[in-house]
Amino acid sequence: MSLRVRRALSSIVGLALFLIALVVLWHQLAEVTWRALLADVVATPPKALVLSLIFTSLSYVTLSGYDFLAMAYIRKSLPRAHIGWVSFLAYAVANNVGFAALSGASVRYRFYTRWGLTAEDLSLVVLSNSVTCWLGLLMLGGVSLVSAPNAVATLPWPRWTVPVGWLFIGVAVAYVILVAIWRAPLRVRGFSVPSPRLRLAIAQLSVSAIDWTLAAAVLYVVLPPSPATFLNVLAAFLLAQLLGLASHIPGGIGVFEGLIVFGLSPFLSASELVPALVVYRARYYVLS
């Protein structure tokens, strides 16, 4: 399959997800007025706002760990302040602009190449960050689907929730096992991809899992009281993030909200969820 065809398919899938999310939101928000929405946003408890700020800050601090792990992977040393600042800036841009691999890489290229990293080093940094991101997403997503399948009971394939959860867990565990037994670098079109050390792979999984947990906690603390547990919210959150990333829409906007409304509908109505989603967006993306 040619690169042009792959890009076209990616764009079509992203557009389809966006349109489906819009239909879901339109249907769910038929009775929500702008005045009521604004009133509910303003009425968010101060304690929830403070907690969301704390979790957002911790999440972005954890995100910087991705670049520190990437530097350990390519065995390059840079001042910690440099790595932390570039990582924060790259993820702030990527989270809001979308196309994370491209937009985040552009920021990193601008700074890291000035400090001695080569284009090959930068490619490995982007690869390491992508693997780290997906490791935690798959592991946590799998655990939450297995532990709280009712969080996504409204989806068309409820019977597959637990098996898919175990599949996600299996992929993440398989990566760690593969790293433990495979030492030789991979050759991809003349490009050498070294195998990370086992300790680094475990650190990737741990840092990513902590980051995704903190990001979900930002949404959880601004939700109104409901029967939904944190695992319920985490399962819906991770699935929404997964498809939001697949859509390549900046910040997954629309896709993320539609899936959260859909996934948490057994616990909260759309009129209760949307104000919390607005606060989440403002806190995690706009104010980051």
URGIUR-V872174 format. One record per backbone hydrogen bond with DSSP energy under -1.0 kcal/mol. NH is the residue of the N-H (numbers start at 0). CO is the residue of the C=O. Records with the same first field share a line. If there is no record, write none. Layout:
BEGIN
NH=CO, CO
END
This chain:
BEGIN
5=1
6=2
7=3
8=4
9=5
10=6
11=7
12=8
13=9
14=10
15=11
16=12
17=13
18=14
19=15
20=16
21=17
22=18
23=19
24=20
25=21
26=22
27=23
28=24
31=28
36=32
37=33
38=34
39=35
40=36
41=37
42=38
43=40
48=44
49=45
50=46
51=47
52=48
53=49
54=50
55=51
56=52
57=53
58=54
59=55
60=56
61=57
62=58
63=59
64=61
65=62
67=63
68=64
69=65
70=66
71=67
72=68
73=69
75=70
82=78
83=79
84=80
85=81
86=82
87=83
88=84
89=85
90=86
91=87
92=88
93=89
94=90
95=91
96=92
97=93
101=98
102=98
103=99
105=101
106=102
107=103
108=104
109=105
110=106
111=107
112=108
115=112
116=111
121=117
122=118
123=119
124=120
125=121
126=122
127=123
128=124
129=125
130=126
131=127
132=128
133=129
134=130
135=131
136=132
137=133
138=134
139=135
140=136
141=137
142=138
143=139
144=140
145=141
146=142
147=143
150=147
151=148
152=149
154=151
159=156
160=157
163=159
164=160
165=161
166=162
167=163
168=164
169=165
170=166
171=167
172=168
173=169
174=170
175=171
176=172
177=173
178=174
179=175
180=176
181=177
185=192
187=190
190=187
192=185
200=196
201=197
202=198
203=199
204=200
205=201
206=202
207=203
208=204
209=205
210=206
211=207
212=208
213=209
214=210
215=211
216=212
217=213
219=215
220=216
222=219
232=228
233=229
234=230
235=231
236=232
237=233
238=234
239=235
240=236
241=237
242=238
243=239
244=240
245=241
246=242
251=248
252=249
255=251
257=253
258=254
259=255
260=256
261=257
262=258
263=259
266=263
267=263
272=268
273=269
276=272
277=273
278=274
279=275
280=276
281=277
282=278
283=279
284=280
285=280
286=281
END
